[in-house]
Amino acid sequence: YAEALRAAQEGIVLLENKRGVLPLQKGKKVAIAGPNANNSANMQGIDCHGVPPYLINPVEAIKDYATVQYSQGCSMTKNDTSGFAAAAADASNADAAVLVLGLDPSVEYEMRDRTDLLLPGVQAGLVEAVRKSLGPSKPLVLVLMGGGVIDTAPIDSLVDAVLWVGYPGQSGGTALA
């Protein structure tokens, strides 16, 4: 457990921390959404891994530090925006929001090249919906999970902090929290 946690912690990269919003204060109400927020299977990544004894995703781990309201918001690649309303409603009642977006093996894999570097599906739209509902003064944290480059330029002005977690492994959620 300790080695998996240390590896995940050392692998996380803080790319942006506008207004010094991170770390979030313990005990706050946090809205969490995104296709990778509660996706334990994607914690191990694309290939070359064994069967882990446990997988701790971001939703599970952040519950140890905050009151969490979770909704998926959108899928990885589909253009369905029907989940935006639930994610936005959660954000309107929260002190902060965390969106765990990015990639998975349906998007990046050996012999499955991406055609662009943007977030797949309607993930950027989820960022816009959550920011609008959250308001400008509450923190919006973007967590990027994946193995490839992701261009966040279209949404950079909407988020207060950006973390790159890669595929963080079995203790990735704990390391993020």
C-alpha positions as CSV (number, residue, x, y, z in Angstrom):
1,Y,0.0,0.0,0.0
2,A,2.7,2.5,1.0
3,E,4.7,2.1,-2.2
4,A,1.6,2.4,-4.4
5,L,0.6,5.5,-2.6
6,R,4.1,7.0,-2.8
7,A,4.4,6.3,-6.5
8,A,1.0,7.9,-7.2
9,Q,1.9,11.0,-5.1
10,E,5.2,11.4,-6.8
11,G,3.6,11.0,-10.3
12,I,1.0,13.8,-9.8
13,V,1.9,17.1,-11.4
14,L,0.4,20.4,-10.4
15,L,0.1,22.4,-13.7
16,E,-1.9,25.4,-12.5
17,N,-3.0,26.8,-9.1
18,K,-4.6,30.2,-9.7
19,R,-5.4,32.1,-6.6
20,G,-3.8,29.4,-4.5
21,V,-7.0,27.4,-4.4
22,L,-5.1,24.1,-3.7
23,P,-5.1,22.4,-1.4
24,L,-8.8,22.6,-0.7
25,Q,-9.8,23.0,2.9
26,K,-10.8,19.8,4.7
27,G,-14.4,19.4,5.6
28,K,-15.8,21.4,2.7
29,K,-18.7,20.4,0.4
30,V,-17.2,19.3,-2.9
31,A,-19.1,18.5,-6.2
32,I,-17.2,15.8,-8.2
33,A,-18.0,14.9,-11.7
34,G,-16.4,13.5,-14.9
35,P,-16.0,10.2,-16.6
36,N,-12.9,9.3,-14.6
37,A,-14.1,10.5,-11.2
38,N,-15.6,7.2,-10.2
39,N,-13.9,5.0,-12.8
40,S,-11.8,2.5,-10.8
41,A,-11.0,0.4,-13.8
42,N,-9.2,3.3,-15.5
43,M,-6.9,3.9,-12.6
44,Q,-4.5,1.2,-13.9
45,G,-4.3,2.6,-17.3
46,I,-4.0,1.1,-20.7
47,D,-1.8,-2.0,-20.7
48,C,0.8,-4.1,-18.9
49,H,-0.6,-4.4,-15.5
50,G,-1.7,-7.1,-13.1
51,V,-4.7,-7.5,-11.0
52,P,-4.5,-4.9,-8.1
53,P,-5.5,-5.9,-4.6
54,Y,-7.7,-2.7,-4.5
55,L,-8.4,0.4,-6.5
56,I,-9.2,3.7,-4.8
57,N,-10.7,6.2,-7.2
58,P,-11.0,10.0,-6.6
59,V,-14.7,9.9,-5.4
60,E,-13.9,7.3,-2.8
61,A,-10.8,9.0,-1.5
62,I,-12.1,12.6,-1.4
63,K,-15.0,11.4,0.8
64,D,-12.4,11.0,3.5
65,Y,-11.7,14.8,3.4
66,A,-14.9,16.4,2.3
67,T,-18.7,16.0,1.9
68,V,-18.9,14.7,-1.6
69,Q,-21.8,15.0,-4.1
70,Y,-21.0,12.9,-7.2
71,S,-22.6,12.8,-10.6
72,Q,-20.9,11.5,-13.7
73,G,-21.8,14.5,-15.8
74,C,-20.8,13.0,-19.1
75,S,-19.2,9.9,-20.7
76,M,-15.8,9.6,-22.1
77,T,-16.6,10.0,-25.7
78,K,-20.3,10.3,-26.4
79,N,-21.9,13.6,-27.2
80,D,-24.7,13.2,-24.6
81,T,-25.1,16.3,-22.4
82,S,-28.0,15.1,-20.3
83,G,-25.8,14.6,-17.3
84,F,-24.7,18.3,-17.3
85,A,-27.7,19.4,-15.3
86,A,-27.0,17.1,-12.3
87,A,-23.3,18.1,-12.2
88,A,-24.2,21.8,-12.4
89,A,-26.8,21.4,-9.7
90,D,-24.3,19.7,-7.4
91,A,-21.8,22.5,-8.1
92,S,-24.3,25.2,-7.3
93,N,-24.6,23.8,-3.7
94,A,-20.9,23.1,-3.2
95,D,-17.9,25.1,-1.9
96,A,-15.7,23.8,-4.7
97,A,-15.9,21.4,-7.7
98,V,-13.5,18.8,-8.9
99,L,-13.8,17.5,-12.5
100,V,-11.9,14.3,-13.3
101,L,-11.6,14.2,-17.0
102,G,-9.2,13.0,-19.7
103,L,-8.7,9.8,-21.6
104,D,-9.2,6.0,-21.3
105,P,-8.4,3.0,-23.5
106,S,-11.4,3.7,-25.7
107,V,-9.6,6.9,-26.8
108,E,-5.9,6.0,-26.6
109,Y,-4.4,2.6,-27.0
110,E,-1.8,0.7,-29.1
111,M,-2.8,1.1,-32.8
112,R,-5.6,3.5,-31.8
113,D,-4.3,7.0,-32.5
114,R,-6.2,10.1,-31.5
115,T,-7.0,12.5,-34.3
116,D,-6.7,15.6,-32.1
117,L,-5.4,16.6,-28.6
118,L,-8.6,18.0,-27.2
119,L,-10.7,16.5,-24.5
120,P,-12.9,13.8,-26.1
121,G,-16.7,13.9,-26.3
122,V,-18.4,16.8,-24.5
123,Q,-16.0,17.0,-21.5
124,A,-15.1,20.6,-22.3
125,G,-18.8,21.4,-22.2
126,L,-19.1,19.9,-18.8
127,V,-16.4,22.3,-17.6
128,E,-18.4,25.2,-19.0
129,A,-21.6,24.0,-17.4
130,V,-20.1,23.4,-14.0
131,R,-18.2,26.8,-14.0
132,K,-21.4,28.6,-14.9
133,S,-23.3,27.0,-12.0
134,L,-20.4,27.2,-9.5
135,G,-19.9,30.9,-10.1
136,P,-16.6,32.8,-10.4
137,S,-15.5,32.9,-6.8
138,K,-15.6,29.2,-5.9
139,P,-12.7,26.9,-7.0
140,L,-13.0,24.6,-10.0
141,V,-10.3,22.0,-10.0
142,L,-9.5,20.1,-13.2
143,V,-7.9,16.6,-12.8
144,L,-6.6,15.1,-16.0
145,M,-6.2,11.3,-16.2
146,G,-4.6,9.7,-19.2
147,G,-1.4,8.7,-20.9
148,G,-1.3,11.2,-23.7
149,V,-1.2,14.9,-24.2
150,I,-4.4,16.9,-23.7
151,D,-4.8,20.4,-25.0
152,T,-6.9,22.3,-22.4
153,A,-6.4,25.8,-24.0
154,P,-10.2,26.1,-24.8
155,I,-11.1,25.8,-21.1
156,D,-8.0,27.2,-19.3
157,S,-9.8,30.4,-18.4
158,L,-12.6,28.5,-16.7
159,V,-10.5,26.4,-14.2
160,D,-8.6,27.5,-11.1
161,A,-6.3,24.5,-10.8
162,V,-5.1,21.8,-13.1
163,L,-3.5,18.5,-11.9
164,W,-2.1,15.8,-14.2
165,V,-2.4,12.4,-12.6
166,G,-1.6,10.1,-15.6
167,Y,-3.0,6.7,-14.8
168,P,-2.3,6.8,-11.1
169,G,-2.7,3.1,-10.1
170,Q,-4.4,1.5,-7.2
171,S,-3.8,4.3,-4.7
172,G,-4.3,7.1,-7.2
173,G,-7.5,8.5,-5.6
174,T,-5.8,8.6,-2.2
175,A,-2.8,10.4,-3.6
176,L,-5.1,13.0,-5.3
177,A,-7.1,13.6,-2.2
